[in-house]
């Protein structure tokens, strides 16, 4: 049965698709984190500007 999976490249296709899904989720996670940090940084700077 394992030989059938390897012969048809089903395992390779599955692993490739799984890797793409993981990378897409990782990219989205990094984008959201950077956006949140940028927003907090801008809010912090605008707070300092209002104090002056």
N, C-alpha and C positions, 0 to 999 in steps of 0.2 A: 504494500500500500504506500509506503514512503517513497518507493521507486516511482510510483505513478505520479505522486506530487512533484518530485524533482524532474521527472521526464516532461511533464506538461508546464513546467515553470510556474506552477500555481503558488508555490511557497515564495519564490522570488518576487512575484507580482504582489503577493500579500504583504511581504516585508517592505517593499518599496512604497506601497500605498500607505501603510502604517507609518513609515518614516515621514512621508509628506504631511500626513495629518498632524503628527507630533510637532514637526517644524512649523507648520502654520499656526498651531496653538501657541507655541513658544514665541513666535514673532508677534502675535497679538498681545501676549502677556507683556512683552518688553515694550511695545508701543504704548500700552495703557499705563504702565509704570512710569515711563518717561513723560507722558502727558500729565499725569498727576503731580509728579515732581516739579514740572515746569509751572503748573498752575499754583502750587504752593509757594514756589520761589517768587513768582510775580505778585502774589498776594502779600508776601512778606515785604517785598520792596515797595509796593504801593502803600503799605502801612507805615513804613519809615518816611515816605514822602509826605504823607498827611501830617506827621508829627512836626515837621519842620516849619 
